[in-house]
Amino acid sequence: MKYALDLLLRKLIFEIPGPPMAKQRHRTTKTGHTYTPKETVNYEGLIKMIAAQEVAKDGRWQTRGQYALRVAAYFPVPKSRPKAWKELALANKIHPTTRPDWDNVGKIVSDALNGIVWHDDSMVVQAMILKAYSDRPRVEVVVWDLTDRDDRWTRKG
């Protein structure tokens, strides 16, 4: 099925370098002012910049449709673990079960892609989030456009 998806559907593939981050909650000051933490704003900006470059390369990508999203978050192997544990982690036999939660990793990516890859992340109809360890921390993103050619309604704004 994977190969059929790759051959039949339009897709974008890109990578965000560095350790994965989670979407942080909004903060509220004592005066009632609400703001998004700087780390979240900066990380979303990085994702937007990289995604915009991929969309520009495609040239025909449409931001209205039905999309599938795969986010693979590769975390650094903790230095405090024994060598045998690290080997198992790098062989994908041990996965990160610590924070950040999988849904917050997916949320920061899907929110950052609003207005660039899709009009709104409500257009994502399938998603998969993977957490793993790696010697090269990063986030790999694949987006498939699932919109059927016969669908005359979804692409309308």
C-alpha positions as CSV (number, residue, x, y, z in Angstrom):
1,M,0.0,0.0,0.0
2,K,2.9,2.4,0.8
3,Y,4.2,2.2,-2.7
4,A,0.8,2.7,-4.2
5,L,0.5,5.9,-2.2
6,D,3.9,7.1,-3.3
7,L,3.2,6.5,-7.0
8,L,-0.4,7.7,-7.2
9,L,-0.5,10.7,-4.8
10,R,1.2,14.1,-4.7
11,K,3.4,14.4,-1.7
12,L,5.8,16.8,0.1
13,I,8.7,15.5,2.1
14,F,10.9,17.7,4.3
15,E,13.1,17.5,7.4
16,I,13.3,19.8,10.4
17,P,16.9,19.6,11.9
18,G,17.5,19.4,15.6
19,P,15.7,17.8,18.5
20,P,11.9,17.6,18.2
21,M,9.8,20.2,20.1
22,A,6.3,20.0,21.4
23,K,3.6,22.6,21.1
24,Q,3.6,24.6,24.3
25,R,0.4,26.0,25.9
26,H,-0.4,29.6,25.8
27,R,0.7,31.6,28.8
28,T,-1.2,34.4,30.5
29,T,0.3,37.3,32.4
30,K,-1.0,38.7,35.7
31,T,-2.7,41.5,33.6
32,G,-4.6,38.9,31.6
33,H,-2.5,39.2,28.4
34,T,-2.2,35.9,26.6
35,Y,0.9,35.0,24.5
36,T,2.6,32.0,22.9
37,P,6.0,31.0,24.4
38,K,9.0,32.3,22.3
39,E,10.4,28.7,21.8
40,T,7.1,27.6,20.2
41,V,7.0,30.7,17.9
42,N,10.6,30.2,16.8
43,Y,10.2,26.5,16.1
44,E,6.9,27.0,14.2
45,G,8.7,29.7,12.2
46,L,11.5,27.2,11.3
47,I,8.9,24.6,10.2
48,K,7.0,27.2,8.1
49,M,10.2,28.3,6.3
50,I,11.3,24.8,5.4
51,A,7.7,23.8,4.3
52,A,7.4,27.0,2.2
53,Q,10.6,26.1,0.4
54,E,9.2,22.6,-0.4
55,V,5.9,24.0,-1.6
56,A,7.7,26.5,-3.8
57,K,9.7,23.7,-5.4
58,D,6.5,21.7,-6.2
59,G,4.9,24.7,-8.0
60,R,1.5,23.0,-8.3
61,W,0.8,22.2,-4.6
62,Q,-2.8,23.2,-3.6
63,T,-3.7,24.3,-0.1
64,R,-7.3,23.1,-0.3
65,G,-7.9,19.4,-0.2
66,Q,-7.7,16.3,2.0
67,Y,-4.3,15.4,3.4
68,A,-2.4,12.6,5.2
69,L,0.4,13.5,7.5
70,R,3.3,11.5,8.9
71,V,5.6,13.0,11.5
72,A,8.7,11.0,12.5
73,A,10.3,12.6,15.6
74,Y,13.9,11.4,16.3
75,F,15.1,12.2,19.7
76,P,18.7,12.2,21.0
77,V,19.7,9.1,22.9
78,P,20.1,10.0,26.6
79,K,23.8,10.0,27.6
80,S,23.1,8.6,31.0
81,R,22.0,5.2,29.6
82,P,24.2,2.2,29.5
83,K,25.8,1.2,26.1
84,A,23.5,-1.9,25.7
85,W,20.4,0.3,26.2
86,K,21.7,2.8,23.6
87,E,22.3,0.1,21.1
88,L,18.7,-1.2,21.5
89,A,17.4,2.4,21.2
90,L,19.3,3.0,18.0
91,A,18.0,-0.3,16.6
92,N,14.4,0.9,17.2
93,K,13.8,-1.7,19.9
94,I,13.3,0.9,22.6
95,H,11.3,4.1,21.9
96,P,10.9,7.3,23.8
97,T,8.1,7.0,26.3
98,T,8.9,10.4,28.0
99,R,7.7,13.9,27.2
100,P,7.0,15.5,24.9
101,D,3.8,13.6,24.2
102,W,3.3,12.3,20.6
103,D,0.2,14.5,20.1
104,N,2.0,17.7,21.0
105,V,4.8,16.9,18.6
106,G,2.3,16.4,15.8
107,K,0.4,19.5,16.9
108,I,3.3,21.9,16.5
109,V,4.0,20.6,13.0
110,S,0.4,20.6,11.8
111,D,-0.3,24.1,13.2
112,A,2.9,25.4,11.6
113,L,1.8,24.1,8.2
114,N,-1.5,26.1,8.2
115,G,-1.6,28.5,5.3
116,I,1.4,27.0,3.6
117,V,0.8,23.3,3.0
118,W,-3.0,23.4,3.7
119,H,-5.5,26.1,4.4
120,D,-6.1,24.7,7.9
121,D,-5.0,21.5,9.7
122,S,-8.7,20.4,9.9
123,M,-8.0,19.2,6.3
124,V,-5.8,16.4,7.7
125,V,-7.9,13.3,7.5
126,Q,-5.1,10.7,8.4
127,A,-2.1,11.1,10.6
128,M,0.7,9.0,12.1
129,I,3.2,10.2,14.6
130,L,6.4,8.2,15.3
131,K,8.8,8.7,18.2
132,A,12.2,7.1,18.0
133,Y,15.8,7.6,19.0
134,S,18.6,8.6,16.7
135,D,22.2,9.9,16.7
136,R,20.9,12.7,14.5
137,P,17.9,14.3,16.2
138,R,15.3,15.7,13.7
139,V,11.7,15.6,12.6
140,E,10.8,14.1,9.2
141,V,7.5,15.2,7.7
142,V,5.6,13.6,4.8
143,V,2.3,15.1,3.5
144,W,0.2,13.3,0.9
145,D,-2.6,15.1,-1.0
146,L,-5.4,12.5,-0.8
147,T,-7.9,14.6,-2.8
148,D,-9.5,12.5,-5.5
149,R,-9.4,13.9,-9.0
150,D,-13.2,13.5,-9.3
151,D,-13.8,15.5,-6.1
152,R,-15.2,18.9,-7.4
153,W,-16.1,20.2,-4.0
154,T,-13.1,19.9,-1.6
155,R,-10.8,22.3,-3.5
156,K,-13.3,25.1,-3.5
157,G,-12.6,27.9,-1.1
